[in-house]
């Protein structure tokens, strides 16, 4: 069967478990699986850009829903966007004078700047978004591209109820292999490609 939605993932997990008494707990297993995947996967499929707006006089902006990790922050200007430097929260020197922020950090549940904003600046935050399926959000890019990762992560979280160490070990092995293959594909997608128009490539193609 296809595994492209939250409901289909639940059905597939139930098929693999062959335990009717665990069906009601499968959403819990999926939640635990996502917590694990959010820790071990840093995939481009989780990357997203979110528009944010500062409040005049404030030096913080609440982190967007689903935030997992910050990658980059840009200040929007009329002629484009400008990257702002990141500083660890313990090193950023906060000023009480309003102005244009020159640095940012993540502090608790907020983005924090080195000074209160004197204008309602616009920002673009590039971040990793948490994997979190639900009935309201039934699919995501990870499930679409790597359904086996989701399935075996779910089965691994069900393992304590299986009381079958051999089967549990098999699920862990399948999950490890699926994660390795997903990471390898991600690495290839990020690797620079040699342009076909470069002389060396064109010469090889003629041979």
Backbone bond lengths (Angstrom), bond angles and torsions (degrees), N, CA, C in turn:
res aa  C-N    CA-C-N  psi(-1)  N-CA   C-N-CA  omega(-1)  CA-C   N-CA-C  phi
1 X - - - 1.457 - - 1.532 109.76 -
2 X 1.326 115.81 153.40 1.459 120.36 176.80 1.516 109.91 -71.82
3 X 1.343 115.87 147.50 1.466 121.19 176.50 1.528 106.84 -126.07
4 X 1.326 114.81 86.27 1.464 119.82 -176.04 1.525 112.71 -123.61
5 X 1.338 117.49 -8.32 1.466 120.97 -177.93 1.526 109.85 -134.95
6 X 1.306 115.28 166.66 1.464 122.53 177.48 1.526 110.76 -57.08
7 X 1.333 116.52 -43.97 1.463 120.54 -179.95 1.524 111.22 -65.15
8 X 1.329 116.89 -41.41 1.465 120.39 179.40 1.526 111.47 -67.80
9 X 1.336 116.57 -34.69 1.461 119.90 176.40 1.525 110.31 -64.73
10 X 1.321 117.12 -42.70 1.468 120.43 177.51 1.530 110.70 -61.58
11 X 1.326 116.24 -42.42 1.466 120.07 -179.25 1.525 110.73 -65.90
12 X 1.325 117.22 -40.66 1.460 120.90 179.82 1.528 110.64 -65.46
13 X 1.336 116.75 -42.04 1.465 119.95 178.43 1.531 110.26 -62.37
14 X 1.316 117.08 -41.52 1.466 120.43 178.44 1.526 110.83 -62.64
15 X 1.338 117.11 -39.03 1.463 120.96 178.74 1.528 110.98 -63.13
16 X 1.328 116.60 -42.66 1.462 120.48 -178.79 1.528 111.71 -71.20
17 X 1.312 117.44 -36.59 1.459 120.46 -176.82 1.530 112.23 -74.63
18 X 1.325 116.45 -32.00 1.469 122.27 -177.89 1.534 110.04 48.45
19 X 1.340 114.61 45.31 1.473 121.08 179.19 1.520 107.59 -137.21
20 X 1.317 116.35 100.81 1.463 120.86 -176.87 1.524 111.85 -62.01
21 X 1.340 116.21 -26.62 1.460 119.20 -177.82 1.518 113.15 -75.16
22 X 1.335 117.41 -9.17 1.462 120.63 -178.98 1.533 113.14 -102.46
23 X 1.329 116.83 -5.45 1.466 120.34 -174.72 1.529 112.29 -55.69
24 X 1.330 116.62 -43.24 1.469 119.80 -177.23 1.531 112.04 -69.83
25 X 1.340 117.22 -16.78 1.454 120.59 -177.73 1.528 112.80 -96.40
26 X 1.330 117.28 -5.31 1.462 120.32 -176.48 1.533 112.10 -60.47
27 X 1.356 120.71 -40.54 1.468 118.39 175.63 1.535 112.52 -57.26
28 X 1.331 116.19 -35.29 1.468 120.28 176.72 1.532 110.46 -65.79
29 X 1.337 117.07 -41.79 1.462 120.42 178.19 1.530 110.68 -62.56
30 X 1.326 116.45 -38.58 1.469 120.39 179.57 1.521 110.11 -65.73
31 X 1.325 117.29 -41.72 1.472 120.53 178.13 1.527 111.06 -61.06
32 X 1.335 116.81 -43.10 1.464 120.70 178.02 1.527 110.57 -66.40
33 X 1.333 116.65 -38.33 1.466 120.44 177.78 1.525 110.81 -61.89
34 X 1.330 116.51 -41.97 1.468 120.30 179.81 1.527 111.08 -65.98
35 X 1.323 117.48 -36.77 1.462 120.00 176.71 1.525 109.74 -60.34
36 X 1.313 116.52 -40.54 1.471 120.62 178.08 1.520 111.44 -68.01
37 X 1.313 116.74 -45.52 1.462 120.63 -178.86 1.527 111.34 -64.75
38 X 1.320 116.52 -35.74 1.466 119.57 177.56 1.521 111.66 -64.27
39 X 1.332 117.15 -25.03 1.464 120.77 178.73 1.522 112.20 -83.57
40 X 1.336 117.21 -35.27 1.473 119.14 -169.98 1.523 114.23 -102.23
41 X 1.320 117.93 -16.58 1.468 120.14 -177.92 1.521 111.10 -106.69
42 X 1.353 116.46 129.01 1.460 121.42 170.42 1.529 106.22 -121.71
43 X 1.299 115.40 74.47 1.456 121.16 -172.74 1.519 111.63 -102.75
44 X 1.332 115.55 149.57 1.466 120.19 177.96 1.529 110.76 -61.59
45 X 1.354 116.87 -21.28 1.459 120.15 179.83 1.525 111.32 -65.73
46 X 1.334 116.28 -20.04 1.461 119.98 179.00 1.517 111.76 -93.21
47 X 1.342 118.08 -5.56 1.455 120.67 -177.06 1.526 111.49 -76.32
48 X 1.307 115.16 140.97 1.467 120.79 178.85 1.516 108.82 -150.65
49 X 1.326 115.89 153.31 1.456 121.25 174.80 1.528 108.41 -113.22
50 X 1.334 115.38 131.48 1.459 121.71 -175.68 1.523 108.99 -126.66
51 X 1.323 116.08 132.53 1.465 121.14 176.82 1.524 109.78 -81.78
52 X 1.324 116.10 134.28 1.460 122.23 179.34 1.521 109.47 -129.42
53 X 1.322 116.10 154.40 1.464 121.47 177.35 1.519 109.65 -128.39
54 X 1.330 115.26 135.12 1.460 120.65 177.65 1.524 110.04 -81.84
55 X 1.314 115.20 156.36 1.458 122.15 173.54 1.519 108.69 -104.45
56 X 1.319 116.37 132.07 1.462 120.23 -179.65 1.523 109.53 -57.25
57 X 1.325 115.80 128.86 1.454 121.11 178.94 1.510 114.52 90.24
58 X 1.327 117.92 -7.93 1.465 121.50 -179.96 1.523 110.18 -104.15
59 X 1.336 116.23 149.11 1.464 119.54 176.58 1.525 111.81 -113.21
60 X 1.335 116.80 13.19 1.459 120.36 177.41 1.528 110.09 -134.05
61 X 1.329 115.02 154.48 1.464 123.80 172.14 1.521 106.66 -133.48
62 X 1.310 117.48 132.84 1.465 121.09 179.62 1.523 110.39 -62.58
63 X 1.321 116.52 138.28 1.458 121.09 177.79 1.522 110.24 -65.88
64 X 1.336 117.55 144.68 1.470 120.21 -179.68 1.527 111.75 -65.59
65 X 1.307 115.53 158.94 1.467 121.26 175.61 1.522 109.33 -61.00
66 X 1.316 116.39 140.03 1.455 121.02 178.41 1.510 114.40 81.88
67 X 1.331 117.87 5.51 1.465 121.45 -178.04 1.526 110.63 -62.50
68 X 1.357 115.66 133.37 1.459 120.65 174.95 1.523 111.61 -119.07
69 X 1.343 116.91 -42.81 1.467 120.13 -177.01 1.523 109.10 -159.83
70 X 1.322 115.97 139.01 1.469 120.73 178.23 1.526 109.86 -85.25
71 X 1.327 115.90 139.54 1.459 121.52 177.47 1.523 112.49 -112.17
72 X 1.317 117.24 -41.87 1.466 121.66 -176.77 1.520 108.94 -162.50
73 X 1.331 115.74 152.88 1.465 120.84 176.28 1.513 108.19 -134.85
74 X 1.333 115.62 131.26 1.464 121.05 178.79 1.530 110.34 -118.19
75 X 1.296 115.50 140.23 1.462 122.70 171.63 1.513 107.66 -90.56
76 X 1.324 116.94 128.17 1.463 121.00 -179.09 1.524 110.10 -81.69
77 X 1.335 114.89 129.88 1.456 121.81 176.95 1.523 108.99 -124.47
78 X 1.334 118.85 163.30 1.470 120.75 -179.34 1.523 113.33 -56.59
79 X 1.339 116.98 -30.59 1.464 119.97 -177.04 1.534 113.11 -101.99
80 X 1.316 117.62 13.21 1.461 120.01 179.41 1.520 111.07 142.12
81 X 1.319 115.78 -154.08 1.457 119.18 179.30 1.525 110.12 -128.63
82 X 1.319 114.57 147.22 1.458 121.71 -175.35 1.530 109.41 -121.36
83 X 1.332 115.90 127.34 1.455 120.28 -179.98 1.519 110.41 -69.26
84 X 1.327 116.05 134.36 1.462 121.42 175.78 1.525 108.92 -98.89
85 X 1.330 118.15 141.40 1.467 120.43 179.03 1.525 111.96 -71.50
86 X 1.327 115.16 140.90 1.459 121.93 177.00 1.522 109.29 -91.54
87 X 1.334 116.67 143.51 1.452 122.17 173.89 1.531 109.00 -134.06
88 X 1.332 118.19 142.78 1.465 119.37 174.64 1.525 110.50 -57.93
89 X 1.320 116.31 146.86 1.462 120.76 -174.98 1.517 112.38 -57.83
90 X 1.346 117.17 -34.63 1.458 119.40 -177.12 1.532 113.02 -76.65
91 X 1.337 116.57 -11.81 1.460 119.68 -177.99 1.522 113.46 -104.89
92 X 1.329 117.12 -17.52 1.460 119.21 -176.27 1.530 109.82 -70.81
93 X 1.308 115.93 129.84 1.470 121.36 -179.09 1.521 108.35 -95.62
94 X 1.312 116.28 108.50 1.460 121.03 -175.85 1.526 110.33 -83.69
95 X 1.335 115.17 127.08 1.464 121.61 176.27 1.523 109.19 -99.21
96 X 1.308 115.95 152.97 1.467 120.01 176.78 1.524 111.55 -91.65
97 X 1.329 116.82 -7.62 1.470 121.40 -178.73 1.519 110.28 -84.03
98 X 1.315 116.08 130.41 1.459 119.92 178.62 1.523 110.90 -68.99
99 X 1.332 115.30 148.14 1.454 119.68 178.04 1.517 109.72 175.47
100 X 1.321 115.83 -169.22 1.462 121.14 176.63 1.522 108.22 -82.53
101 X 1.330 118.16 122.10 1.465 120.25 -179.46 1.528 111.65 -59.13
102 X 1.328 114.78 141.60 1.461 120.15 178.85 1.506 113.12 -113.08
103 X 1.340 117.84 -5.12 1.457 122.26 179.08 1.525 108.49 -157.92
104 X 1.328 115.42 160.50 1.455 120.43 -178.53 1.523 110.49 -143.80
105 X 1.315 115.13 164.84 1.455 121.69 177.32 1.519 108.50 -153.94
106 X 1.323 116.87 175.28 1.465 122.62 171.43 1.513 106.94 -108.55
107 X 1.319 116.13 122.28 1.454 121.84 -176.81 1.529 108.40 -128.94
108 X 1.327 116.21 102.00 1.463 119.70 -176.77 1.516 111.48 64.52
109 X 1.316 116.71 -122.23 1.466 121.86 -178.62 1.520 112.09 -97.91
110 X 1.351 116.43 18.80 1.464 120.24 -175.59 1.522 112.73 -132.40
111 X 1.335 114.74 154.65 1.459 120.95 158.82 1.523 105.81 -81.94
112 X 1.307 117.04 135.99 1.462 120.48 -179.96 1.523 109.28 -126.50
113 X 1.333 116.05 142.00 1.461 122.08 179.91 1.525 110.59 -108.75
114 X 1.321 114.64 171.67 1.463 119.46 -179.09 1.526 112.64 -81.09
115 X 1.321 117.58 -3.05 1.465 120.99 178.50 1.524 109.67 -162.21
116 X 1.315 118.49 157.29 1.463 120.19 174.11 1.534 110.30 -65.37
117 X 1.309 116.13 145.85 1.471 120.54 -177.99 1.525 110.65 -78.44
118 X 1.332 115.36 135.65 1.460 119.41 177.00 1.524 112.14 -91.21
119 X 1.349 116.14 -6.20 1.462 121.76 177.12 1.530 107.96 -141.06
120 X 1.311 115.42 168.13 1.468 120.43 176.52 1.532 108.90 -85.13
121 X 1.328 116.21 69.59 1.458 121.50 -177.10 1.531 111.10 -62.32
122 X 1.333 114.79 146.92 1.457 120.74 174.23 1.521 109.85 -100.42
123 X 1.311 116.10 142.57 1.459 121.48 -178.54 1.521 110.23 -133.58
124 X 1.329 115.39 157.00 1.456 122.10 168.65 1.521 107.09 -120.45
125 X 1.320 115.96 121.55 1.461 121.74 177.74 1.524 109.22 -103.48
126 X 1.336 116.15 121.19 1.468 119.75 171.12 1.521 106.79 -95.29
127 X 1.327 115.59 127.04 1.460 119.85 -172.01 1.523 110.70 -145.62
128 X 1.321 114.72 167.08 1.453 120.91 167.68 1.520 107.63 -91.86
129 X 1.313 115.89 129.36 1.467 121.11 178.86 1.524 109.37 -98.51
130 X 1.313 116.72 141.18 1.459 120.92 179.64 1.525 111.03 -65.93
131 X 1.328 116.09 144.04 1.456 120.89 170.36 1.519 106.94 -78.27
132 X 1.310 116.92 121.67 1.468 120.30 -176.44 1.524 109.67 -154.77
133 X 1.322 116.37 86.90 1.455 120.93 177.91 1.528 110.21 -74.93
134 X 1.314 115.04 152.90 1.464 121.65 176.27 1.519 107.61 -162.33
135 X 1.330 115.97 174.35 1.463 119.24 175.63 1.522 110.64 -63.63
136 X 1.328 116.20 -33.31 1.464 119.97 179.37 1.523 111.84 -77.44
137 X 1.328 117.53 -27.54 1.472 122.55 178.39 1.525 107.36 -128.19
138 X 1.328 117.18 79.87 1.456 121.31 -166.93 1.525 116.56 -78.39
139 X 1.329 118.17 -6.24 1.462 118.46 179.53 1.521 109.72 -149.96
140 X 1.320 115.52 165.36 1.450 121.91 173.69 1.528 108.08 -155.43
141 X 1.329 116.58 175.66 1.463 120.26 -174.22 1.521 112.50 -66.17
142 X 1.333 117.99 -33.47 1.465 120.08 179.38 1.524 110.72 -65.32
143 X 1.323 116.80 -44.99 1.462 119.75 178.81 1.523 110.85 -64.08
144 X 1.322 117.08 -37.54 1.460 120.76 179.95 1.518 112.06 -65.79
145 X 1.341 116.84 -45.01 1.466 120.91 -175.05 1.521 113.40 -87.76
146 X 1.343 116.99 -32.73 1.464 120.29 -175.00 1.533 111.06 -134.18
147 X 1.326 118.05 65.74 1.468 119.85 -179.28 1.525 112.64 -62.54
148 X 1.346 117.15 -28.09 1.459 119.58 179.45 1.527 111.34 -66.67
149 X 1.341 117.49 -34.67 1.459 120.44 176.68 1.525 109.75 -60.42
150 X 1.320 115.59 -47.61 1.468 120.27 -179.73 1.537 110.89 -63.18
151 X 1.321 116.26 -45.06 1.462 119.64 -175.68 1.522 111.53 -64.21
152 X 1.331 117.23 -49.49 1.457 119.04 -175.56 1.529 111.90 -73.43
153 X 1.334 117.54 -28.42 1.464 119.16 172.79 1.523 109.79 -64.59
154 X 1.331 116.96 -39.49 1.465 121.17 178.03 1.529 111.28 -65.31
155 X 1.328 116.37 -43.99 1.466 120.40 -179.66 1.531 111.17 -65.74
156 X 1.332 116.72 -35.11 1.471 119.82 177.28 1.528 111.20 -63.03
157 X 1.331 116.75 -36.88 1.469 119.56 178.97 1.521 111.64 -73.13
158 X 1.327 116.42 -21.30 1.465 120.13 176.35 1.526 111.47 -83.65
159 X 1.333 116.77 -10.45 1.464 121.58 -172.89 1.525 114.68 -54.37
160 X 1.354 120.03 -41.02 1.470 118.40 -179.82 1.528 113.71 -57.45
161 X 1.335 117.39 -25.25 1.456 120.29 -179.43 1.531 111.58 -85.85
162 X 1.342 116.33 -15.38 1.461 119.68 -176.82 1.520 112.31 -76.60
163 X 1.342 116.40 -30.67 1.468 122.18 -177.29 1.530 110.60 52.66
164 X 1.336 114.53 38.52 1.471 120.97 179.49 1.521 106.56 -135.93
165 X 1.326 116.47 96.41 1.452 120.72 -174.94 1.528 112.79 -62.94
166 X 1.308 116.79 -36.18 1.465 119.93 -179.57 1.530 110.72 -65.33
167 X 1.339 115.93 -44.94 1.455 119.84 179.52 1.524 110.39 -67.86
168 X 1.330 116.54 -40.30 1.459 120.64 178.13 1.521 110.60 -59.78
169 X 1.336 116.83 -43.35 1.461 120.79 178.38 1.516 111.77 -64.11
170 X 1.327 116.77 -35.52 1.467 120.18 179.02 1.524 110.45 -66.51
171 X 1.340 117.54 -40.04 1.459 120.49 178.10 1.530 110.86 -65.12
172 X 1.336 116.53 -41.71 1.467 120.14 178.85 1.520 110.61 -62.66
173 X 1.325 117.19 -40.50 1.465 120.72 178.92 1.524 111.01 -64.85
174 X 1.336 116.37 -42.33 1.472 119.47 179.04 1.522 110.65 -64.76
175 X 1.349 116.51 -39.32 1.457 119.53 179.34 1.527 110.69 -65.89
176 X 1.327 117.24 -44.56 1.468 120.49 179.92 1.524 110.61 -58.90
177 X 1.328 116.86 -43.20 1.461 120.49 -179.59 1.524 110.65 -66.85
178 X 1.332 116.94 -41.26 1.468 120.24 -179.91 1.527 110.62 -64.14
179 X 1.346 117.39 -40.52 1.465 120.74 178.66 1.524 110.63 -66.84
180 X 1.328 117.39 -41.83 1.461 120.82 177.76 1.526 111.06 -59.81
181 X 1.330 116.53 -43.99 1.461 120.49 -179.66 1.525 111.09 -67.76
182 X 1.344 116.84 -38.20 1.467 119.86 177.21 1.520 110.53 -64.45
183 X 1.337 116.88 -43.26 1.466 120.44 178.92 1.524 111.24 -65.16
184 X 1.334 116.78 -37.75 1.468 120.19 178.86 1.525 110.69 -65.21
185 X 1.323 116.36 -41.84 1.467 119.31 177.86 1.514 110.89 -64.65
186 X 1.345 116.81 -40.17 1.459 120.49 177.51 1.519 111.04 -62.14
187 X 1.337 116.70 -41.11 1.463 120.66 179.68 1.521 110.63 -63.21
188 X 1.339 116.99 -40.60 1.462 119.75 178.61 1.517 111.22 -65.31
189 X 1.326 116.87 -37.90 1.464 120.22 -177.47 1.524 111.47 -69.03
190 X 1.338 116.94 -24.14 1.457 121.10 179.98 1.529 112.24 -91.78
191 X 1.341 117.42 -16.45 1.458 120.44 -176.45 1.523 109.87 -69.68
192 X 1.343 118.30 140.28 1.462 120.57 178.36 1.509 111.55 -65.49
193 X 1.297 116.33 138.32 1.459 121.78 177.39 1.526 109.40 -97.19
194 X 1.340 117.15 141.08 1.457 121.04 174.27 1.519 108.71 -75.95
195 X 1.311 116.38 125.85 1.450 120.06 -177.44 1.519 111.09 -66.49
196 X 1.326 116.06 137.50 1.470 120.48 -179.50 1.512 111.95 -66.10
197 X 1.329 118.00 -15.44 1.458 120.88 -179.38 1.518 112.40 -85.76
198 X 1.362 117.97 -7.30 1.451 119.29 179.16 1.522 109.72 -69.10
199 X 1.341 118.58 141.62 1.468 122.19 -174.25 1.516 113.82 -53.34
200 X 1.356 118.45 -41.90 1.451 120.73 -177.70 1.517 112.05 -62.82
201 X 1.333 115.87 -39.91 1.460 120.25 179.36 1.503 110.55 -68.20
202 X 1.331 117.27 -43.59 1.460 121.07 -179.39 1.511 110.62 -63.34
203 X 1.331 118.32 -37.95 1.448 121.63 179.74 1.521 110.85 -65.41
204 X 1.369 116.19 -43.04 1.459 119.37 179.34 1.517 111.54 -64.46
205 X 1.349 115.86 -37.20 1.462 119.26 -178.72 1.522 111.60 -66.51
206 X 1.362 117.07 -27.34 1.469 119.58 179.84 1.525 112.00 -77.80
207 X 1.374 115.80 -23.16 1.472 119.54 -175.22 1.530 111.59 -74.75
